[in-house]
């Protein structure tokens, strides 16, 4: 019968073997998951700017940083290019009341680099991180959950809760049809050419339908 010491050694060696195997497998997949081939000089410059302005003091990105301001890991995928550029240029206009990000007076080239960095980060395979906001409750409708998960309440308000940058949607269903709302979700500039609202055409059709149903129900 094997001794306790033998069992301990065998268990330790097996655990080490499994750990090393998983590590090698993860490193082998890392390049594809982080699309390292797209790590351009502009993306690297954006990363240096991110560090230079201590953005991690307030924001979390890829699981690292503060919790004073929103997690920006998927900000490019959620907000889009135009919105991010406008926000980085004049953050005080995007959020005229409440907590505000300071205006760093960034040059256009710096904004280009930061947006390139945020775009690169948003495409990293993070296994579904970050999760949906804590405000998403089980009893809420699917459309409500999508509205919160996509951070629509950052700009829009519903029944007194949310941002003031974009129109209040408390009675959107009384003003617009579901078809109009679907077009707005897919291509906001088709209704207003200078709109800074990002397109959400990347969402699954089922999510867009649920979101449109929810907004059309607001009378």
C-alpha positions, 0 to 999 in steps of 0.5 A, spaced: 500 500 500 503 506 497 505 511 503 502 518 504 508 521 502 508 517 495 501 519 494 503 526 495 508 526 491 504 523 485 499 528 486 503 534 486 507 531 480 500 530 476 498 537 478 504 540 476 503 536 469 496 539 468 498 546 470 504 546 465 500 543 459 494 548 460 499 554 460 502 551 454 496 551 451 494 558 453 500 561 450 499 557 444 492 560 443 494 567 446 496 570 439 490 569 436 485 571 442 489 577 442 490 578 435 497 580 436 498 581 428 494 587 429 498 590 434 500 596 430 505 602 432 498 606 433 495 601 437 502 601 441 502 609 442 495 609 444 497 604 450 502 609 452 497 615 452 493 611 456 498 610 461 501 617 461 494 620 463 493 615 468 487 612 465 487 606 469 486 610 476 479 611 474 477 606 468 478 598 468 480 595 462 482 588 461 480 587 468 486 592 470 484 599 473 479 603 478 472 602 479 471 610 479 469 610 472 466 605 467 469 599 464 472 600 457 474 594 455 468 593 450 467 601 449 469 601 442 464 595 440 459 598 444 460 606 443 463 606 436 468 610 433 465 617 432 462 617 439 469 615 442 472 621 438 467 626 440 468 624 447 475 624 448 475 631 444 470 634 449 468 629 455 464 635 458 459 636 453 458 628 453 456 629 460 454 636 462 452 634 469 454 629 474 461 626 474 465 628 469 472 626 466 477 631 465 479 634 458 486 632 457 486 637 451 488 631 446 491 633 439 487 629 433 493 624 432 493 622 440 485 621 439 487 617 433 491 613 437 487 612 443 481 610 439 486 605 435 488 602 442 481 601 444 478 598 438 484 593 439 482 592 446 475 591 444 476 585 439 480 581 444 477 575 446 475 576 454 471 570 455 465 574 455 468 579 460 466 584 462 459 581 464 452 585 464 451 591 469 449 589 476 442 593 474 440 588 470 435 584 474 432 577 472 425 580 473 426 585 467 424 584 460 429 582 455 429 589 452 430 592 458 436 588 460 439 589 453 438 597 454 442 596 460 447 591 458 449 596 452 449 602 456 444 606 453 442 609 459 449 613 459 446 617 454 438 616 454 434 617 460 427 613 462 422 615 467 428 619 470 433 614 470 439 615 466 443 620 462 441 627 459 446 627 453 441 624 448 433 624 448 429 622 453 426 615 451 420 615 457 415 615 451 418 613 445 413 608 443 408 614 442 413 618 438 416 612 433 414 606 430 418 599 432 420 599 425 423 606 425 426 604 432 430 598 428 432 603 423 435 607 429 438 602 432 442 599 426 443 606 423 442 612 427 445 617 421 440 615 416 435 619 421 440 624 423 446 625 419 450 628 424 448 623 430 454 621 434 450 615 437 453 609 435 450 604 430 448 597 434 448 593 427 453 588 430 448 586 435 444 579 434 437 580 430 434 577 436 437 582 441 435 588 436 428 586 436 427 585 443 430 592 444 425 595 439 420 592 442 421 594 449 422 602 446 416 601 442 412 599 449 414 606 452 408 610 451 
